[in-house]
Amino acid sequence: MNAGESLPVGQHDLEIQGNRQAWQRKPRLQAVYRRFHEMIASRLDRSVAGLVVELGSGMGSIKEVIPDCVTTDLFANPWLDRQENAYSLSFADGSVSNLILFDVWHHLRYPGTALAEFRRVLAPGGRVIVFDPAISLSGRFIYGLFHHEPIGMGLPLTWDAPASFKAADADYFAAQGAATRIFWRREAPERLSGWEMVEATPLPSFEYFATGGFSGPQLGFMGFWRGLDRVLSPWPNLFAARIIVVLRRMV
């Protein structure tokens, strides 16, 4: 897949089904994802009334850490709670307290249009929590070499959908550098008007890479890789591979 290329949206569900099979035979991958989900859980603002919702839930494993999370995806699957499209959510205005996007932001071709919809469903003070790839020096190398999705750091940002766009027209899009550009490198910060940037923390993630992800071979010595992440965390420009972002809806 090349940067900016459009694929049928059904490609997303094909990947979910393949990932689900890999998930069952990779307990170390499950453990890493649990730690990722614990990071997300620690960023929830429970003082705001409303639902906790995850978009693009895939296998729905976040419920192991956040049991009350409403899991959703573009495609209906029996293990998920609801079918939702990020550009046209079925939740009522102001009914959501925390909206979680795990490996979803880089699939939004029109992030500004999606953010407008997120703002509609969030209660005042509600949060969007993004967990996505981070493109550091090593991140660029590893994602570029071992991941099928394009990095897209030089791809023009198309913030808003054209007037003729309908949510049902959403295609399969990927640019793994999207969160890095918007939240870490702060390209065009004026586009986040109406949002408070509570946090944008890039993180090393060699422990995740050592699991082989959903398609690669798994390495041993997981404790070593976890310790390496801690040691390398002071140098995100060199070693970050994930970023966790918290946006707060301003009144």
ChimeraX commands (.cxc) that place a marker at each C-alpha (Angstrom):
marker #1 position 0.00,0.00,0.00 radius 0.5
marker #1 position 1.36,3.43,-0.95 radius 0.5
marker #1 position 0.81,6.72,0.88 radius 0.5
marker #1 position -2.53,8.23,-0.06 radius 0.5
marker #1 position -3.73,5.07,-1.77 radius 0.5
marker #1 position -7.35,4.07,-1.38 radius 0.5
marker #1 position -8.37,0.47,-0.73 radius 0.5
marker #1 position -11.84,-1.00,-0.19 radius 0.5
marker #1 position -12.96,-0.42,3.37 radius 0.5
marker #1 position -13.55,-4.16,3.71 radius 0.5
marker #1 position -9.78,-4.56,3.96 radius 0.5
marker #1 position -10.14,-3.40,7.56 radius 0.5
marker #1 position -12.37,-6.32,8.51 radius 0.5
marker #1 position -10.09,-8.80,6.75 radius 0.5
marker #1 position -7.25,-7.60,8.96 radius 0.5
marker #1 position -9.38,-7.92,12.11 radius 0.5
marker #1 position -10.19,-11.54,11.30 radius 0.5
marker #1 position -6.53,-12.36,10.65 radius 0.5
marker #1 position -5.40,-10.55,13.78 radius 0.5
marker #1 position -7.93,-12.44,15.87 radius 0.5
marker #1 position -6.38,-15.75,14.85 radius 0.5
marker #1 position -2.85,-14.50,15.62 radius 0.5
marker #1 position -4.00,-13.10,18.97 radius 0.5
marker #1 position -5.00,-16.51,20.28 radius 0.5
marker #1 position -1.52,-17.97,19.80 radius 0.5
marker #1 position 0.50,-15.00,21.09 radius 0.5
marker #1 position 0.18,-14.56,24.89 radius 0.5
marker #1 position 3.12,-12.14,24.96 radius 0.5
marker #1 position 1.36,-9.88,22.50 radius 0.5
marker #1 position -1.73,-10.03,24.72 radius 0.5
marker #1 position 0.38,-8.97,27.72 radius 0.5
marker #1 position 1.82,-5.99,25.86 radius 0.5
marker #1 position -1.61,-4.87,24.73 radius 0.5
marker #1 position -2.86,-5.15,28.29 radius 0.5
marker #1 position -0.14,-2.72,29.39 radius 0.5
marker #1 position -1.11,-0.37,26.56 radius 0.5
marker #1 position -4.74,-0.53,27.69 radius 0.5
marker #1 position -3.70,0.16,31.28 radius 0.5
marker #1 position -1.95,3.32,30.08 radius 0.5
marker #1 position -5.16,4.38,28.39 radius 0.5
marker #1 position -7.26,3.53,31.46 radius 0.5
marker #1 position -5.06,5.76,33.62 radius 0.5
marker #1 position -5.89,8.72,31.35 radius 0.5
marker #1 position -9.68,8.41,31.59 radius 0.5
marker #1 position -11.45,11.28,33.30 radius 0.5
marker #1 position -14.11,9.57,35.38 radius 0.5
marker #1 position -15.31,12.89,36.80 radius 0.5
marker #1 position -17.11,13.61,33.53 radius 0.5
marker #1 position -20.50,11.94,33.19 radius 0.5
marker #1 position -21.10,9.79,30.14 radius 0.5
marker #1 position -20.10,6.63,28.30 radius 0.5
marker #1 position -16.56,5.40,27.78 radius 0.5
marker #1 position -16.38,4.46,24.09 radius 0.5
marker #1 position -13.67,2.93,21.94 radius 0.5
marker #1 position -13.73,3.40,18.17 radius 0.5
marker #1 position -12.10,0.76,16.01 radius 0.5
marker #1 position -12.07,-1.85,18.78 radius 0.5
marker #1 position -11.02,-4.73,16.55 radius 0.5
marker #1 position -11.06,-7.72,18.88 radius 0.5
marker #1 position -12.51,-5.76,21.79 radius 0.5
marker #1 position -9.70,-6.75,24.19 radius 0.5
marker #1 position -9.81,-3.37,25.94 radius 0.5
marker #1 position -12.72,-4.71,28.03 radius 0.5
marker #1 position -10.23,-6.83,29.98 radius 0.5
marker #1 position -8.94,-3.57,31.50 radius 0.5
marker #1 position -11.95,-1.23,31.08 radius 0.5
marker #1 position -14.99,-3.53,31.46 radius 0.5
marker #1 position -17.56,-0.75,30.98 radius 0.5
marker #1 position -16.03,0.42,27.71 radius 0.5
marker #1 position -18.48,0.37,24.78 radius 0.5
marker #1 position -16.58,-1.39,21.99 radius 0.5
marker #1 position -17.32,-0.43,18.40 radius 0.5
marker #1 position -16.00,-0.88,14.88 radius 0.5
marker #1 position -16.91,-0.17,11.28 radius 0.5
marker #1 position -18.00,-3.77,10.94 radius 0.5
marker #1 position -20.41,-5.68,13.13 radius 0.5
marker #1 position -18.77,-8.60,14.90 radius 0.5
marker #1 position -20.39,-10.70,17.64 radius 0.5
marker #1 position -17.78,-9.79,20.27 radius 0.5
marker #1 position -18.35,-6.01,19.88 radius 0.5
marker #1 position -21.11,-3.86,21.33 radius 0.5
marker #1 position -21.94,-1.59,18.41 radius 0.5
marker #1 position -21.22,-0.79,14.80 radius 0.5
marker #1 position -20.01,2.80,14.40 radius 0.5
marker #1 position -18.44,5.08,11.80 radius 0.5
marker #1 position -16.07,7.75,13.19 radius 0.5
marker #1 position -17.47,10.34,10.79 radius 0.5
marker #1 position -21.10,9.77,11.80 radius 0.5
marker #1 position -21.56,8.41,15.31 radius 0.5
marker #1 position -24.93,7.26,16.61 radius 0.5
marker #1 position -24.32,8.57,20.15 radius 0.5
marker #1 position -26.39,11.49,21.36 radius 0.5
marker #1 position -24.89,14.95,21.78 radius 0.5
marker #1 position -22.80,15.22,24.94 radius 0.5
marker #1 position -23.38,11.59,25.95 radius 0.5
marker #1 position -19.74,10.38,25.89 radius 0.5
marker #1 position -17.17,11.14,28.59 radius 0.5
marker #1 position -14.09,9.49,27.08 radius 0.5
marker #1 position -13.51,8.46,23.47 radius 0.5
marker #1 position -10.63,6.05,22.82 radius 0.5
marker #1 position -8.88,5.58,19.47 radius 0.5
marker #1 position -6.35,2.75,19.58 radius 0.5
marker #1 position -4.47,2.52,16.26 radius 0.5
marker #1 position -7.31,4.40,14.59 radius 0.5
marker #1 position -6.10,7.98,14.16 radius 0.5
marker #1 position -3.74,7.07,11.30 radius 0.5
marker #1 position -6.69,5.60,9.41 radius 0.5
marker #1 position -8.63,8.88,9.38 radius 0.5
marker #1 position -8.30,10.45,5.95 radius 0.5
marker #1 position -10.21,13.51,7.21 radius 0.5
marker #1 position -9.21,13.97,10.88 radius 0.5
marker #1 position -10.80,17.41,11.19 radius 0.5
marker #1 position -14.18,16.07,10.11 radius 0.5
marker #1 position -13.85,13.22,12.61 radius 0.5
marker #1 position -12.85,15.60,15.42 radius 0.5
marker #1 position -15.93,17.71,14.79 radius 0.5
marker #1 position -18.05,14.60,15.26 radius 0.5
marker #1 position -16.11,13.65,18.39 radius 0.5
marker #1 position -16.75,17.10,19.80 radius 0.5
marker #1 position -20.48,16.69,19.19 radius 0.5
marker #1 position -20.80,13.45,21.17 radius 0.5
marker #1 position -18.41,14.41,24.00 radius 0.5
marker #1 position -19.65,16.11,27.13 radius 0.5
marker #1 position -17.90,19.39,28.02 radius 0.5
marker #1 position -14.51,18.46,29.47 radius 0.5
marker #1 position -14.69,15.03,27.86 radius 0.5
marker #1 position -11.55,13.45,26.46 radius 0.5
marker #1 position -10.29,11.93,23.24 radius 0.5
marker #1 position -7.47,9.49,23.99 radius 0.5
marker #1 position -5.33,8.52,21.00 radius 0.5
marker #1 position -2.81,5.67,21.01 radius 0.5
marker #1 position -0.97,5.48,17.70 radius 0.5
marker #1 position 2.40,4.87,16.04 radius 0.5
marker #1 position 5.14,7.45,16.67 radius 0.5
marker #1 position 7.67,8.14,13.94 radius 0.5
marker #1 position 11.09,8.71,15.48 radius 0.5
marker #1 position 14.35,7.76,13.78 radius 0.5
marker #1 position 14.03,4.12,14.79 radius 0.5
marker #1 position 10.25,4.18,14.38 radius 0.5
marker #1 position 10.63,5.31,10.79 radius 0.5
marker #1 position 13.05,2.47,10.11 radius 0.5
marker #1 position 11.03,-0.29,11.78 radius 0.5
marker #1 position 7.59,0.72,10.54 radius 0.5
marker #1 position 8.95,1.45,7.09 radius 0.5
marker #1 position 10.69,-1.90,6.83 radius 0.5
marker #1 position 8.34,-4.26,8.62 radius 0.5
marker #1 position 4.83,-2.80,8.36 radius 0.5
marker #1 position 2.67,-2.86,5.25 radius 0.5
marker #1 position 1.02,0.51,5.93 radius 0.5
marker #1 position 2.75,3.66,4.60 radius 0.5
marker #1 position 4.30,6.16,7.00 radius 0.5
marker #1 position 3.06,9.18,5.03 radius 0.5
marker #1 position 5.15,11.87,6.76 radius 0.5
marker #1 position 5.27,13.86,3.52 radius 0.5
marker #1 position 1.67,13.24,2.52 radius 0.5
marker #1 position -0.42,16.46,2.32 radius 0.5
marker #1 position -2.78,16.70,5.29 radius 0.5
marker #1 position -6.39,16.70,4.15 radius 0.5
marker #1 position -8.01,18.00,7.31 radius 0.5
marker #1 position -11.64,18.34,6.27 radius 0.5
marker #1 position -13.71,16.16,3.99 radius 0.5
marker #1 position -15.16,17.71,0.83 radius 0.5
marker #1 position -18.73,18.98,1.02 radius 0.5
marker #1 position -19.95,15.99,-1.00 radius 0.5
marker #1 position -18.44,13.45,1.42 radius 0.5
marker #1 position -20.71,10.97,3.17 radius 0.5
marker #1 position -19.58,8.80,6.06 radius 0.5
marker #1 position -20.53,5.69,4.12 radius 0.5
marker #1 position -17.95,6.71,1.49 radius 0.5
marker #1 position -15.04,6.21,3.92 radius 0.5
marker #1 position -12.32,4.06,2.40 radius 0.5
marker #1 position -9.34,2.17,3.82 radius 0.5
marker #1 position -6.68,4.84,4.37 radius 0.5
marker #1 position -3.44,4.66,6.33 radius 0.5
marker #1 position -0.63,7.11,7.14 radius 0.5
marker #1 position 1.22,5.92,10.24 radius 0.5
marker #1 position 2.87,9.29,10.81 radius 0.5
marker #1 position -0.41,11.18,11.20 radius 0.5
marker #1 position -0.43,11.39,15.02 radius 0.5
marker #1 position 3.27,12.30,15.08 radius 0.5
marker #1 position 2.70,15.18,12.70 radius 0.5
marker #1 position -0.42,16.60,14.36 radius 0.5
marker #1 position 0.25,16.02,18.07 radius 0.5
marker #1 position 4.02,15.64,18.50 radius 0.5
marker #1 position 5.50,17.80,15.73 radius 0.5
marker #1 position 2.51,20.16,16.02 radius 0.5
marker #1 position 1.97,20.81,12.34 radius 0.5
marker #1 position -0.71,23.53,12.02 radius 0.5
marker #1 position -1.67,23.70,15.74 radius 0.5
marker #1 position -4.50,26.10,14.92 radius 0.5
marker #1 position -6.40,23.09,13.61 radius 0.5
marker #1 position -6.89,21.95,17.19 radius 0.5
marker #1 position -8.84,25.05,18.13 radius 0.5
marker #1 position -11.45,24.17,20.74 radius 0.5
marker #1 position -9.31,21.38,22.20 radius 0.5
marker #1 position -6.87,21.44,25.10 radius 0.5
marker #1 position -3.79,19.30,24.56 radius 0.5
marker #1 position -3.54,17.61,27.96 radius 0.5
marker #1 position -0.77,15.23,26.91 radius 0.5
marker #1 position 1.25,14.07,23.92 radius 0.5
marker #1 position 3.80,11.55,25.16 radius 0.5
marker #1 position 5.97,9.57,22.72 radius 0.5
marker #1 position 7.07,6.16,24.03 radius 0.5
marker #1 position 9.64,3.53,23.03 radius 0.5
marker #1 position 7.97,0.23,22.21 radius 0.5
marker #1 position 10.65,-2.37,21.56 radius 0.5
marker #1 position 8.74,-4.79,23.78 radius 0.5
marker #1 position 5.88,-4.62,21.27 radius 0.5
marker #1 position 8.22,-5.10,18.32 radius 0.5
marker #1 position 9.77,-8.12,20.06 radius 0.5
marker #1 position 6.36,-9.85,20.05 radius 0.5
marker #1 position 6.38,-9.71,16.26 radius 0.5
marker #1 position 3.02,-7.95,16.31 radius 0.5
marker #1 position 0.23,-9.89,14.64 radius 0.5
marker #1 position 2.20,-11.20,11.69 radius 0.5
marker #1 position 5.91,-11.42,12.55 radius 0.5
marker #1 position 8.07,-13.89,14.49 radius 0.5
marker #1 position 8.25,-13.53,18.26 radius 0.5
marker #1 position 11.56,-12.90,20.02 radius 0.5
marker #1 position 12.44,-14.07,23.52 radius 0.5
marker #1 position 13.66,-12.24,26.63 radius 0.5
marker #1 position 10.59,-10.02,26.96 radius 0.5
marker #1 position 11.85,-8.63,30.27 radius 0.5
marker #1 position 14.94,-7.36,28.49 radius 0.5
marker #1 position 12.91,-5.51,25.88 radius 0.5
marker #1 position 10.64,-3.99,28.53 radius 0.5
marker #1 position 13.67,-2.77,30.43 radius 0.5
marker #1 position 15.17,-1.38,27.23 radius 0.5
marker #1 position 12.02,0.70,26.71 radius 0.5
marker #1 position 12.49,2.25,30.16 radius 0.5
marker #1 position 16.16,3.00,29.50 radius 0.5
marker #1 position 15.51,4.60,26.10 radius 0.5
marker #1 position 12.49,6.69,27.11 radius 0.5
marker #1 position 14.52,9.94,27.64 radius 0.5
marker #1 position 15.34,10.05,23.90 radius 0.5
marker #1 position 12.00,9.98,22.08 radius 0.5
marker #1 position 13.33,11.59,18.90 radius 0.5
marker #1 position 15.55,8.55,18.44 radius 0.5
marker #1 position 13.52,5.70,19.90 radius 0.5
marker #1 position 9.79,6.48,20.24 radius 0.5
marker #1 position 7.51,4.07,18.43 radius 0.5
marker #1 position 4.16,4.85,20.09 radius 0.5
marker #1 position 2.48,8.05,21.17 radius 0.5
marker #1 position -0.34,8.52,23.67 radius 0.5
marker #1 position -2.35,11.72,23.25 radius 0.5
marker #1 position -5.07,13.19,25.44 radius 0.5
marker #1 position -7.30,15.95,24.08 radius 0.5
marker #1 position -9.88,17.65,26.28 radius 0.5
marker #1 position -12.99,19.17,24.79 radius 0.5
marker #1 position -13.06,22.80,25.83 radius 0.5
marker #1 position -16.44,24.33,26.56 radius 0.5
marker link #1:1,2 radius 0.2
marker link #1:2,3 radius 0.2
marker link #1:3,4 radius 0.2
marker link #1:4,5 radius 0.2
marker link #1:5,6 radius 0.2
marker link #1:6,7 radius 0.2
marker link #1:7,8 radius 0.2
marker link #1:8,9 radius 0.2
marker link #1:9,10 radius 0.2
marker link #1:10,11 radius 0.2
marker link #1:11,12 radius 0.2
marker link #1:12,13 radius 0.2
marker link #1:13,14 radius 0.2
marker link #1:14,15 radius 0.2
marker link #1:15,16 radius 0.2
marker link #1:16,17 radius 0.2
marker link #1:17,18 radius 0.2
marker link #1:18,19 radius 0.2
marker link #1:19,20 radius 0.2
marker link #1:20,21 radius 0.2
marker link #1:21,22 radius 0.2
marker link #1:22,23 radius 0.2
marker link #1:23,24 radius 0.2
marker link #1:24,25 radius 0.2
marker link #1:25,26 radius 0.2
marker link #1:26,27 radius 0.2
marker link #1:27,28 radius 0.2
marker link #1:28,29 radius 0.2
marker link #1:29,30 radius 0.2
marker link #1:30,31 radius 0.2
marker link #1:31,32 radius 0.2
marker link #1:32,33 radius 0.2
marker link #1:33,34 radius 0.2
marker link #1:34,35 radius 0.2
marker link #1:35,36 radius 0.2
marker link #1:36,37 radius 0.2
marker link #1:37,38 radius 0.2
marker link #1:38,39 radius 0.2
marker link #1:39,40 radius 0.2
marker link #1:40,41 radius 0.2
marker link #1:41,42 radius 0.2
marker link #1:42,43 radius 0.2
marker link #1:43,44 radius 0.2
marker link #1:44,45 radius 0.2
marker link #1:45,46 radius 0.2
marker link #1:46,47 radius 0.2
marker link #1:47,48 radius 0.2
marker link #1:48,49 radius 0.2
marker link #1:49,50 radius 0.2
marker link #1:50,51 radius 0.2
marker link #1:51,52 radius 0.2
marker link #1:52,53 radius 0.2
marker link #1:53,54 radius 0.2
marker link #1:54,55 radius 0.2
marker link #1:55,56 radius 0.2
marker link #1:56,57 radius 0.2
marker link #1:57,58 radius 0.2
marker link #1:58,59 radius 0.2
marker link #1:59,60 radius 0.2
marker link #1:60,61 radius 0.2
marker link #1:61,62 radius 0.2
marker link #1:62,63 radius 0.2
marker link #1:63,64 radius 0.2
marker link #1:64,65 radius 0.2
marker link #1:65,66 radius 0.2
marker link #1:66,67 radius 0.2
marker link #1:67,68 radius 0.2
marker link #1:68,69 radius 0.2
marker link #1:69,70 radius 0.2
marker link #1:70,71 radius 0.2
marker link #1:71,72 radius 0.2
marker link #1:72,73 radius 0.2
marker link #1:73,74 radius 0.2
marker link #1:74,75 radius 0.2
marker link #1:75,76 radius 0.2
marker link #1:76,77 radius 0.2
marker link #1:77,78 radius 0.2
marker link #1:78,79 radius 0.2
marker link #1:79,80 radius 0.2
marker link #1:80,81 radius 0.2
marker link #1:81,82 radius 0.2
marker link #1:82,83 radius 0.2
marker link #1:83,84 radius 0.2
marker link #1:84,85 radius 0.2
marker link #1:85,86 radius 0.2
marker link #1:86,87 radius 0.2
marker link #1:87,88 radius 0.2
marker link #1:88,89 radius 0.2
marker link #1:89,90 radius 0.2
marker link #1:90,91 radius 0.2
marker link #1:91,92 radius 0.2
marker link #1:92,93 radius 0.2
marker link #1:93,94 radius 0.2
marker link #1:94,95 radius 0.2
marker link #1:95,96 radius 0.2
marker link #1:96,97 radius 0.2
marker link #1:97,98 radius 0.2
marker link #1:98,99 radius 0.2
marker link #1:99,100 radius 0.2
marker link #1:100,101 radius 0.2
marker link #1:101,102 radius 0.2
marker link #1:102,103 radius 0.2
marker link #1:103,104 radius 0.2
marker link #1:104,105 radius 0.2
marker link #1:105,106 radius 0.2
marker link #1:106,107 radius 0.2
marker link #1:107,108 radius 0.2
marker link #1:108,109 radius 0.2
marker link #1:109,110 radius 0.2
marker link #1:110,111 radius 0.2
marker link #1:111,112 radius 0.2
marker link #1:112,113 radius 0.2
marker link #1:113,114 radius 0.2
marker link #1:114,115 radius 0.2
marker link #1:115,116 radius 0.2
marker link #1:116,117 radius 0.2
marker link #1:117,118 radius 0.2
marker link #1:118,119 radius 0.2
marker link #1:119,120 radius 0.2
marker link #1:120,121 radius 0.2
marker link #1:121,122 radius 0.2
marker link #1:122,123 radius 0.2
marker link #1:123,124 radius 0.2
marker link #1:124,125 radius 0.2
marker link #1:125,126 radius 0.2
marker link #1:126,127 radius 0.2
marker link #1:127,128 radius 0.2
marker link #1:128,129 radius 0.2
marker link #1:129,130 radius 0.2
marker link #1:130,131 radius 0.2
marker link #1:131,132 radius 0.2
marker link #1:132,133 radius 0.2
marker link #1:133,134 radius 0.2
marker link #1:134,135 radius 0.2
marker link #1:135,136 radius 0.2
marker link #1:136,137 radius 0.2
marker link #1:137,138 radius 0.2
marker link #1:138,139 radius 0.2
marker link #1:139,140 radius 0.2
marker link #1:140,141 radius 0.2
marker link #1:141,142 radius 0.2
marker link #1:142,143 radius 0.2
marker link #1:143,144 radius 0.2
marker link #1:144,145 radius 0.2
marker link #1:145,146 radius 0.2
marker link #1:146,147 radius 0.2
marker link #1:147,148 radius 0.2
marker link #1:148,149 radius 0.2
marker link #1:149,150 radius 0.2
marker link #1:150,151 radius 0.2
marker link #1:151,152 radius 0.2
marker link #1:152,153 radius 0.2
marker link #1:153,154 radius 0.2
marker link #1:154,155 radius 0.2
marker link #1:155,156 radius 0.2
marker link #1:156,157 radius 0.2
marker link #1:157,158 radius 0.2
marker link #1:158,159 radius 0.2
marker link #1:159,160 radius 0.2
marker link #1:160,161 radius 0.2
marker link #1:161,162 radius 0.2
marker link #1:162,163 radius 0.2
marker link #1:163,164 radius 0.2
marker link #1:164,165 radius 0.2
marker link #1:165,166 radius 0.2
marker link #1:166,167 radius 0.2
marker link #1:167,168 radius 0.2
marker link #1:168,169 radius 0.2
marker link #1:169,170 radius 0.2
marker link #1:170,171 radius 0.2
marker link #1:171,172 radius 0.2
marker link #1:172,173 radius 0.2
marker link #1:173,174 radius 0.2
marker link #1:174,175 radius 0.2
marker link #1:175,176 radius 0.2
marker link #1:176,177 radius 0.2
marker link #1:177,178 radius 0.2
marker link #1:178,179 radius 0.2
marker link #1:179,180 radius 0.2
marker link #1:180,181 radius 0.2
marker link #1:181,182 radius 0.2
marker link #1:182,183 radius 0.2
marker link #1:183,184 radius 0.2
marker link #1:184,185 radius 0.2
marker link #1:185,186 radius 0.2
marker link #1:186,187 radius 0.2
marker link #1:187,188 radius 0.2
marker link #1:188,189 radius 0.2
marker link #1:189,190 radius 0.2
marker link #1:190,191 radius 0.2
marker link #1:191,192 radius 0.2
marker link #1:192,193 radius 0.2
marker link #1:193,194 radius 0.2
marker link #1:194,195 radius 0.2
marker link #1:195,196 radius 0.2
marker link #1:196,197 radius 0.2
marker link #1:197,198 radius 0.2
marker link #1:198,199 radius 0.2
marker link #1:199,200 radius 0.2
marker link #1:200,201 radius 0.2
marker link #1:201,202 radius 0.2
marker link #1:202,203 radius 0.2
marker link #1:203,204 radius 0.2
marker link #1:204,205 radius 0.2
marker link #1:205,206 radius 0.2
marker link #1:206,207 radius 0.2
marker link #1:207,208 radius 0.2
marker link #1:208,209 radius 0.2
marker link #1:209,210 radius 0.2
marker link #1:210,211 radius 0.2
marker link #1:211,212 radius 0.2
marker link #1:212,213 radius 0.2
marker link #1:213,214 radius 0.2
marker link #1:214,215 radius 0.2
marker link #1:215,216 radius 0.2
marker link #1:216,217 radius 0.2
marker link #1:217,218 radius 0.2
marker link #1:218,219 radius 0.2
marker link #1:219,220 radius 0.2
marker link #1:220,221 radius 0.2
marker link #1:221,222 radius 0.2
marker link #1:222,223 radius 0.2
marker link #1:223,224 radius 0.2
marker link #1:224,225 radius 0.2
marker link #1:225,226 radius 0.2
marker link #1:226,227 radius 0.2
marker link #1:227,228 radius 0.2
marker link #1:228,229 radius 0.2
marker link #1:229,230 radius 0.2
marker link #1:230,231 radius 0.2
marker link #1:231,232 radius 0.2
marker link #1:232,233 radius 0.2
marker link #1:233,234 radius 0.2
marker link #1:234,235 radius 0.2
marker link #1:235,236 radius 0.2
marker link #1:236,237 radius 0.2
marker link #1:237,238 radius 0.2
marker link #1:238,239 radius 0.2
marker link #1:239,240 radius 0.2
marker link #1:240,241 radius 0.2
marker link #1:241,242 radius 0.2
marker link #1:242,243 radius 0.2
marker link #1:243,244 radius 0.2
marker link #1:244,245 radius 0.2
marker link #1:245,246 radius 0.2
marker link #1:246,247 radius 0.2
marker link #1:247,248 radius 0.2
marker link #1:248,249 radius 0.2
marker link #1:249,250 radius 0.2
marker link #1:250,251 radius 0.2
view
